[in-house]
Amino acid sequence: MFRLLPFLLALASPLAAQPLKVAVLHPLFNDLVSQLGGDQVEVIDLVGEDSDLHHFEPTAADLRKAQGARLFLVSGMGLEANLSALRDIVGDRLFEVGASLPARSGGCTDCDHDHAHDGDAHAEHSIDPHWWHSIDLYRRAAGAVAEALAKADPSNAETFRANALTYRARLDELERWARRQVARIPPARRQLATAHDAFGYLCRDLGFTSHPVQGLNREQIPDPVTLAGLIKRLKSEQVPALFPENKSNPKILSALTSDTGIRLGPPLDVDGSTSGSYEAMIRHNINAIVKTLR
């Protein structure tokens, strides 16, 4: 009888041992939910490493994999082009992580204006949706996700909140580290030229001038007049390097480096898909930028 007791207890309360199932539509959220939930969560990654977040649409197979998920985490700020369709399917289980965060206007260089937004209204990307490159905004997002987890699973609410405090303290240290590293770059050389306009939040927070070749998504190719103006600006600002991305290395970058004499830097991780964690992504990008520009 005593040997059967654990089995009988499991039958009596089968849900007690079930972790909270959370489906995520961003590579970094796999890490974030694991940091906040630990053994109390099961994360279903619907995106994988090779998808373009601007155009990703979950398939029927993806939704079957996410069956039973009590929470679906999406980035928001207009990043997901087909968010309305997913909301129709999963209803109030959908949580836009960036919905409560102050947004940067897309296409600005040195832009420091914050704007209100309302999800799908910015599918045309007048709002920069790459908010996770701000450590401050990601720290705020950790608190918001912890509350979403707590609402979905009140029995573990205090665990999620305690883990969020610990994780946010680590992000505090990460931000201090990033600022110390960037301080090693002479101010005149803090010019960040990238493949597309995905690092504006990093530039705003850490004091870089942003020089994106393409727009907020990779389909926004500059016309010849715009490209000529970009080349002129890169030369006048004496931009030392042009950084490709882990998922995109358009031919236009090679043309720019040959036309301007600017060297090609190491690829930056635009969405965390090649780094494995948020902290690893930030450290990779900052180290690559500092090593190239200092």
C-alpha positions as CSV (number, residue, x, y, z in Angstrom):
1,M,0.0,0.0,0.0
2,F,2.8,2.4,0.9
3,R,4.5,1.6,-2.4
4,L,1.3,2.5,-4.3
5,L,0.8,5.8,-2.4
6,P,2.7,8.1,-4.8
7,F,0.8,6.6,-7.8
8,L,-2.6,7.0,-6.0
9,L,-1.7,10.6,-5.2
10,A,-0.9,11.4,-8.8
11,L,-4.2,10.0,-9.9
12,A,-6.1,12.0,-7.3
13,S,-4.5,15.3,-8.5
14,P,-3.2,14.9,-12.1
15,L,-3.2,18.7,-12.8
16,A,-0.9,19.5,-9.8
17,A,2.1,18.0,-11.6
18,Q,1.3,19.6,-14.9
19,P,3.6,22.6,-15.8
20,L,2.0,25.6,-17.4
21,K,2.2,25.2,-21.2
22,V,3.3,28.4,-22.9
23,A,3.6,28.9,-26.7
24,V,6.0,31.5,-27.8
25,L,6.4,33.3,-31.2
26,H,9.8,34.8,-30.7
27,P,13.2,33.0,-30.2
28,L,14.0,35.1,-27.1
29,F,10.8,34.3,-25.3
30,N,11.8,30.6,-25.0
31,D,14.7,31.8,-22.8
32,L,12.6,34.5,-21.0
33,V,9.8,32.1,-20.0
34,S,12.3,29.5,-18.9
35,Q,14.0,32.1,-16.7
36,L,10.8,33.1,-15.1
37,G,9.0,29.8,-14.9
38,G,11.7,27.2,-14.4
39,D,10.2,23.7,-13.9
40,Q,6.8,25.2,-13.6
41,V,6.5,25.9,-17.3
42,E,6.7,24.0,-20.6
43,V,7.7,26.2,-23.5
44,I,6.5,25.4,-27.0
45,D,8.6,27.4,-29.5
46,L,6.5,27.9,-32.7
47,V,9.1,30.0,-34.6
48,G,12.4,28.1,-34.6
49,E,15.7,29.5,-35.7
50,D,15.2,30.2,-39.5
51,S,11.9,32.1,-39.6
52,D,11.5,35.8,-40.5
53,L,9.6,37.2,-37.5
54,H,8.0,39.9,-39.7
55,H,6.2,37.3,-41.9
56,F,5.9,34.2,-39.7
57,E,2.5,32.6,-39.7
58,P,1.9,29.5,-37.5
59,T,0.7,26.5,-39.5
60,A,-1.9,24.0,-38.5
61,A,0.9,21.7,-37.4
62,D,2.3,24.5,-35.1
63,L,-1.1,25.0,-33.5
64,R,-1.5,21.3,-32.9
65,K,1.9,21.3,-31.2
66,A,0.6,24.2,-29.0
67,Q,-2.6,22.4,-28.1
68,G,-3.3,22.9,-24.4
69,A,-1.2,26.1,-24.2
70,R,-2.8,28.5,-21.7
71,L,-0.7,31.4,-22.9
72,F,0.6,32.6,-26.3
73,L,3.4,35.2,-26.1
74,V,4.0,37.4,-29.2
75,S,6.3,40.4,-29.5
76,G,3.7,43.0,-30.6
77,M,4.4,46.6,-31.7
78,G,3.3,45.5,-35.2
79,L,6.1,42.9,-35.6
80,E,3.7,40.0,-36.5
81,A,1.9,40.8,-39.7
82,N,-0.9,38.3,-39.1
83,L,-1.6,38.8,-35.4
84,S,-5.4,39.3,-35.9
85,A,-5.8,35.8,-37.3
86,L,-3.9,34.2,-34.4
87,R,-6.0,36.3,-31.9
88,D,-9.2,35.0,-33.6
89,I,-8.0,31.4,-32.9
90,V,-6.5,31.7,-29.3
91,G,-8.6,34.6,-28.0
92,D,-7.6,36.1,-24.6
93,R,-4.7,33.6,-24.3
94,L,-2.7,35.9,-26.6
95,F,-0.4,38.2,-24.8
96,E,1.5,41.0,-26.6
97,V,4.7,41.5,-24.6
98,G,5.5,44.9,-26.2
99,A,2.0,46.3,-25.8
100,S,2.7,48.3,-22.7
101,L,6.3,49.4,-23.7
102,P,7.2,52.9,-25.1
103,A,8.0,52.6,-28.8
104,R,10.5,54.3,-31.0
105,S,9.5,55.7,-34.3
106,G,10.8,53.7,-37.2
107,G,13.2,55.2,-39.7
108,C,14.6,57.8,-37.2
109,T,18.3,58.2,-36.7
110,D,19.1,59.4,-33.1
111,C,15.3,59.2,-32.5
112,D,14.4,59.6,-28.9
113,H,10.6,60.0,-29.2
114,D,8.2,57.6,-27.6
115,H,4.8,56.9,-29.0
116,A,1.7,55.1,-28.0
117,H,0.6,52.2,-30.2
118,D,-2.1,49.6,-30.5
119,G,-0.8,46.3,-31.9
120,D,-1.9,45.6,-35.5
121,A,-2.4,49.3,-36.2
122,H,1.4,49.5,-36.9
123,A,1.7,46.6,-39.3
124,E,3.2,49.1,-41.8
125,H,6.0,49.7,-39.3
126,S,5.7,53.3,-38.5
127,I,6.7,52.0,-35.1
128,D,10.0,50.2,-34.7
129,P,9.1,46.7,-33.4
130,H,12.6,45.6,-32.4
131,W,12.2,46.8,-28.8
132,W,14.2,43.8,-27.3
133,H,17.5,45.5,-28.2
134,S,16.8,47.9,-25.3
135,I,17.9,46.2,-22.1
136,D,15.7,48.6,-20.2
137,L,12.6,47.6,-22.2
138,Y,13.4,43.9,-22.0
139,R,13.7,44.3,-18.2
140,R,10.2,45.9,-18.1
141,A,9.0,43.1,-20.4
142,A,10.2,40.5,-17.9
143,G,7.9,42.0,-15.2
144,A,5.0,42.0,-17.6
145,V,5.5,38.4,-18.7
146,A,5.8,37.3,-15.0
147,E,2.4,38.9,-14.4
148,A,0.9,37.1,-17.5
149,L,2.3,33.8,-16.2
150,A,0.9,34.5,-12.7
151,K,-2.6,35.2,-14.2
152,A,-2.5,32.0,-16.2
153,D,-1.2,29.9,-13.2
154,P,-2.1,31.7,-9.9
155,S,-0.8,28.8,-7.8
156,N,2.8,29.6,-8.9
157,A,2.4,33.4,-9.0
158,E,4.9,34.1,-6.3
159,T,7.5,31.8,-7.9
160,F,7.1,33.7,-11.2
161,R,7.4,37.1,-9.5
162,A,10.4,36.1,-7.4
163,N,12.2,34.7,-10.5
164,A,11.4,38.0,-12.3
165,L,13.1,40.0,-9.6
166,T,16.2,37.8,-9.8
167,Y,16.3,38.0,-13.6
168,R,15.8,41.7,-13.6
169,A,18.7,42.1,-11.3
170,R,20.9,40.2,-13.8
171,L,19.6,42.5,-16.6
172,D,20.7,45.5,-14.4
173,E,24.2,44.1,-14.3
174,L,24.1,43.3,-18.1
175,E,23.2,46.9,-18.8
176,R,26.0,48.2,-16.6
177,W,28.4,45.9,-18.4
178,A,27.2,47.1,-21.8
179,R,27.7,50.7,-20.9
180,R,31.2,50.1,-19.7
181,Q,32.1,48.4,-22.9
182,V,30.6,51.1,-25.1
183,A,32.5,53.7,-23.2
184,R,35.7,52.2,-24.7
185,I,34.6,53.4,-28.1
186,P,35.7,57.0,-28.9
187,P,32.5,59.1,-29.2
188,A,33.2,60.1,-32.9
189,R,33.3,56.4,-33.8
190,R,30.0,55.5,-32.2
191,Q,28.4,55.1,-35.7
192,L,26.4,51.9,-36.1
193,A,25.7,51.0,-39.7
194,T,23.5,47.9,-40.0
195,A,21.8,45.9,-42.7
196,H,18.3,47.0,-41.7
197,D,16.7,49.3,-39.1
198,A,16.7,46.7,-36.3
199,F,19.1,48.3,-33.8
200,G,17.5,51.7,-33.2
201,Y,16.7,51.0,-29.6
202,L,20.3,49.9,-28.9
203,C,21.5,53.1,-30.6
204,R,19.1,55.3,-28.6
205,D,20.0,53.7,-25.2
206,L,23.8,53.5,-25.7
207,G,24.5,56.7,-27.6
208,F,25.2,55.5,-31.2
209,T,24.1,57.2,-34.4
210,S,22.1,54.7,-36.4
211,H,22.8,54.2,-40.2
212,P,20.5,51.4,-41.4
213,V,20.8,50.4,-45.1
214,Q,17.3,49.0,-45.3
215,G,14.1,49.9,-43.5
216,L,12.3,48.3,-40.6
217,N,11.9,45.1,-42.6
218,R,14.2,43.5,-45.1
219,E,11.9,44.2,-48.0
220,Q,12.4,48.0,-47.8
221,I,15.3,48.3,-50.3
222,P,16.6,51.8,-50.8
223,D,16.1,53.4,-54.2
224,P,19.2,54.7,-56.0
225,V,18.8,58.3,-54.8
226,T,18.4,57.1,-51.2
227,L,21.3,54.8,-51.5
228,A,23.5,57.6,-52.9
229,G,22.5,59.8,-49.9
230,L,23.4,57.0,-47.6
231,I,26.8,56.5,-49.1
232,K,27.4,60.3,-48.8
233,R,26.4,60.2,-45.2
234,L,28.5,57.2,-44.3
235,K,31.6,58.9,-45.9
236,S,31.0,62.2,-44.2
237,E,30.5,60.6,-40.8
238,Q,33.6,58.5,-41.4
239,V,31.6,55.3,-40.4
240,P,34.3,52.7,-39.7
241,A,32.3,49.5,-40.5
242,L,29.1,48.1,-41.8
243,F,27.5,45.2,-39.8
244,P,25.6,42.4,-41.5
245,E,23.0,40.3,-39.6
246,N,22.9,36.7,-38.7
247,K,19.9,36.1,-40.9
248,S,20.5,38.6,-43.7
249,N,23.5,39.6,-45.7
250,P,22.1,41.4,-48.7
251,K,24.3,42.0,-51.8
252,I,23.8,45.7,-51.3
253,L,26.2,45.5,-48.3
254,S,29.0,44.2,-50.5
255,A,28.3,47.0,-53.0
256,L,28.4,49.6,-50.2
257,T,31.7,48.3,-48.8
258,S,33.3,48.4,-52.2
259,D,32.0,51.9,-53.0
260,T,32.9,53.5,-49.7
261,G,35.9,51.6,-48.5
262,I,34.1,50.8,-45.3
263,R,34.9,47.3,-44.0
264,L,32.4,44.6,-43.3
265,G,32.1,43.9,-39.6
266,P,31.0,40.6,-37.9
267,P,27.3,39.6,-38.1
268,L,25.0,40.9,-35.4
269,D,22.3,38.7,-33.9
270,V,19.1,40.5,-34.7
271,D,16.6,38.3,-32.8
272,G,18.5,36.0,-30.5
273,S,18.0,33.0,-32.7
274,T,21.7,32.2,-32.9
275,S,22.7,33.1,-29.4
276,G,20.5,30.8,-27.3
277,S,19.6,33.5,-24.6
278,Y,19.0,37.2,-24.3
279,E,22.2,37.8,-22.3
280,A,24.3,35.9,-24.8
281,M,22.8,37.9,-27.7
282,I,23.5,41.2,-26.0
283,R,27.1,40.2,-25.1
284,H,27.7,38.9,-28.6
285,N,26.5,42.1,-30.3
286,I,28.2,44.5,-27.9
287,N,31.5,42.6,-28.1
288,A,31.3,42.6,-31.9
289,I,30.5,46.3,-32.1
290,V,33.2,47.3,-29.5
291,K,35.9,45.2,-31.1
292,T,35.2,46.6,-34.5
293,L,34.7,50.3,-33.7
294,R,37.1,51.0,-30.9
